[in-house]
Amino acid sequence: MVTRLILASMLLAAAAGTAFAEIGGGDIKFEVKGESDVVFSHADHVRDNEVKCTACHDKLYLNVKKHRKVSAKQMNLGESCGKCHNGKDAKINVADKSRCTECHEQN
């Protein structure tokens, strides 16, 4: 009986741990020169919008340390976030200046 309780407790603890695990390393903050920083949410993309990891890795992004910086102009031409956030494939278009605060932090 005690063994079953211990085993059940261990299983519950393991399940709770995976429920609270960060998806893809959690949120990533990108410092943007001359603008407010951008916070990228893996959870928003992977869990909420069902974007596969391979949609970005290793095509658009390598990892945080090897990330290639891009300008707003480059994004508008389809690089980085602009690959999907182009007005057709994702609900936010990087060229839509009325929605900047959906990615850029408000100070």
Stockholm file with secondary structure:
# STOCKHOLM 1.0

chainA/1-107         MVTRLILASMLLAAAAGTAFAEIGGGDIKFEVKGESDVVFSHADHVRDNEVKCTACHDKLYLNVKKHRKVSAKQMNLGESCGKCHNGKDAKINVADKSRCTECHEQN
#=GR chainA/1-107 SS CHHHHHHHHHHHHHHHHHHTCCGGGSEEEECCTTSCCEEEEHIIIIIITCCCGGGTBTTTBCCTTTCCCCCHHHHHTTCGGGGTTTTTSSSCCTTCGGGGGGTBCCC
#=GC SS_cons         CHHHHHHHHHHHHHHHHHHTCCGGGSEEEECCTTSCCEEEEHIIIIIITCCCGGGTBTTTBCCTTTCCCCCHHHHHTTCGGGGTTTTTSSSCCTTCGGGGGGTBCCC
//
